[in-house]
Amino acid sequence: MSNALNSLIDYPMVKIPGGEIELRDDRTQRKWKAEVRPFLLAQYPVTDELYYAITKKSPISDGGDHKPVVNISWNDAIAFCNSLSQKAGLKECYSISNDGEDIICDWESDGYRLPSEAEWQYSCKAGTTGYRYGEIDMIAWYNENSEGTTHEVGRKEPNAWGLHDMLGNVWEWCWDLYDEKVYGSYRIFRGGSWAEEERGCGATCRRRSHPTFFIDDLGFRLAQSL
């Protein structure tokens, strides 16, 4: 493995302490609590540079090595996590069968994976109790300040746990199904983006999309189990 690839794979990860988080679905008015075990979460969303280094594919994006990669389907993100784990000498988290229709996550694996929805929200809030962990213009790129495009990761203030771009810049895929009975295989994404209004960039804002769809303001962030 080249030194350049080695340095990219050594992506900055933050240790997230264990705890509990309350989730809610505004559509159904349902609330529930989830336990979060300690885990690692990337300081930034996956960038164009890292995505290309692993896959040799350049998805349609605004360009710029240090901008978050976008136009990545949930299935693409899953495949990327496995490829990165292979190159880093880690055990893959995802078992994929039935032409990609069936995907199982091994939560005990040391490889890279998507965060669960509970992990994502818990990490975003970083011990805060409000809708956002700071003043929006200081922490997020959204439609009022983004000039209609993504921006390099890490340019806005981090939350209390050192995580950048949890709100705004790009939406981020999570592992979870949205509502299997109603929406089938649709998966959750979180965090808001450069295209969103202020109200769409909050710790509890939830969206959904089909795992094969790709969107120009939707990317992902890496997690690892401990």
Helices and strands as residue ranges (DSSP letters): H 3-9, E 13-16, E 19-25, E 30-36, E 39-42, H 48-55, H 74-87, E 94-97, E 102-105, E 112-113, H 117-125, H 136-139, E 171-177, H 180-183, E 187-190, G 198-200, E 206-209, E 218-219, E 223-225
